[in-house]
Amino acid sequence: MNTLMKLAAVALLAGVVGTSWSEEAPKGDAASGQRIYMAAGCFTCHGRVGQGGNFNFATPSLAHTVWPVEALRAFLRVGLNDMPAFSKEVLTDQQVADLHAFLQSLPGSRSPADFKLLNQ
């Protein structure tokens, strides 16, 4: 399955059945998610606070992700480009929920208007 097909499948899965899955998704723990984020090595490409970066290509920001937990789980199970896939044996559904809670707890990007020095 090529990259575009994988992305389409993940998007379709998240969009079509995401709302019904949300009720069944385990509740995540942000502190546990932070430990998982560091132990799994996510920070090496996505930054220590999920800000994104540049590995072999631009890696997206994950801070304050808008993806529902089901979409994150589906994406993690498939992987993409240089990102490894994480099976249920490597990251359980609970660990994915914890990881999602951690990413949601991060502040995300800020507007340039928030930086006083840039607005002088």
Secondary structure, DSSP 8 states (H G I E B T S, - for coil): --HHHHHHHHHHHHHHHHHHHHTTS----HHHHHHHHHHTTTHHHH-TTS--EESSSEE---TT--S-HHHHHHHHHH-BTTB----TTTS-HHHHHHHHHHHHHS-----GGG-GGGG-
